[in-house]
Amino acid sequence: MRGLVDNGYEAIYLWGVHTDRLVAQGRIDLVVKAIEVTEELGVPSGVGCHDLHVVIECEKNKVPCDFYIKTFHHHNYPSGPKPEQLTEPYREIPGCWCCARRRQ
């Protein structure tokens, strides 16, 4: 990552595909470690996600990130879920990890 900063990157975030998986596996410790490595480089560090549960867990566990990047999108695209697929948990394939949850 040092090379990224040396080439002018002003912030770095952990990609949502990875954080979604790590949090689902209960490995919030690895998310914290990634944030700490980025902070050592002196740039803002963030957590990306597709599943809002990642933000909830990061806040609950006081992950020291500077920002979040969360996807928001409609499901009206070719690989989007069909109405009968909008159950918990839903995983979109092929495509990004899209957790569509029923409203309570």
C-alpha positions in Angstrom: 0.0 0.0 0.0 3.0 2.3 0.5 3.3 2.5 -3.3 -0.3 3.8 -3.6 0.4 6.6 -1.1 3.7 7.4 -2.8 1.8 7.7 -6.1 -0.6 10.3 -4.7 -3.5 8.3 -3.3 -5.2 10.4 -0.6 -7.3 7.7 1.1 -7.6 4.0 1.0 -10.6 1.7 1.9 -11.1 -2.0 2.3 -13.1 -3.3 -0.6 -16.7 -4.3 0.3 -16.5 -7.8 -1.2 -13.8 -8.5 1.4 -15.4 -6.8 4.4 -18.8 -8.4 3.7 -17.1 -11.8 3.8 -14.9 -11.0 6.8 -17.8 -9.7 8.9 -20.0 -12.7 8.0 -17.2 -15.0 9.2 -16.9 -13.1 12.4 -13.4 -11.8 11.5 -13.9 -8.1 12.5 -10.4 -8.3 13.9 -9.0 -8.5 10.3 -11.0 -5.5 9.3 -9.4 -3.6 12.3 -6.0 -4.8 11.2 -6.5 -3.5 7.7 -7.6 -0.1 9.0 -4.6 0.1 11.3 -2.2 -0.7 8.4 -3.7 2.1 6.3 -3.6 4.6 9.2 0.1 3.9 9.6 0.6 5.3 6.1 -0.9 8.6 7.2 -4.0 8.6 5.0 -7.7 8.4 5.8 -8.8 4.8 6.0 -12.3 3.5 5.2 -14.5 0.4 5.1 -16.5 -0.4 2.0 -19.5 -2.7 2.0 -22.6 -4.0 0.2 -24.2 -5.3 3.4 -25.3 -2.6 5.9 -24.6 -5.2 8.6 -20.8 -4.4 8.1 -21.3 -0.8 9.2 -23.4 -1.9 12.2 -20.7 -4.4 13.3 -17.9 -1.9 12.7 -19.7 0.7 14.8 -20.5 -1.8 17.5 -16.8 -2.9 17.6 -15.5 0.6 17.4 -13.5 -0.1 14.2 -11.3 3.1 13.9 -12.1 3.9 10.3 -12.5 7.5 9.0 -15.3 6.7 6.5 -17.6 4.1 5.1 -18.5 3.4 1.4 -21.9 1.7 1.1 -23.5 0.6 -2.2 -27.0 1.8 -2.9 -28.7 0.7 -6.1 -32.0 -0.5 -7.6 -32.5 -4.1 -8.6 -33.8 -3.3 -12.1 -30.8 -4.7 -14.0 -30.2 -8.0 -15.8 -28.6 -9.9 -12.9 -30.8 -8.2 -10.2 -33.0 -10.3 -7.9 -36.5 -11.3 -9.0 -39.3 -10.5 -6.5 -39.4 -14.1 -5.3 -35.7 -14.0 -4.5 -35.9 -11.1 -2.1 -35.6 -13.3 1.0 -33.0 -13.4 3.6 -30.2 -14.1 2.9 -30.0 -13.3 -0.8 -26.7 -13.4 -2.7 -26.6 -12.1 -6.2 -24.6 -14.1 -8.7 -23.0 -13.0 -11.0 -22.5 -9.6 -9.6 -21.6 -7.8 -6.4 -22.7 -9.1 -3.1 -26.2 -7.7 -2.7 -28.0 -8.4 0.5 -31.7 -7.6 -0.1 -33.5 -7.9 3.2 -37.2 -7.9 3.8 -38.4 -4.8 5.6 -39.6 -5.5 9.1 
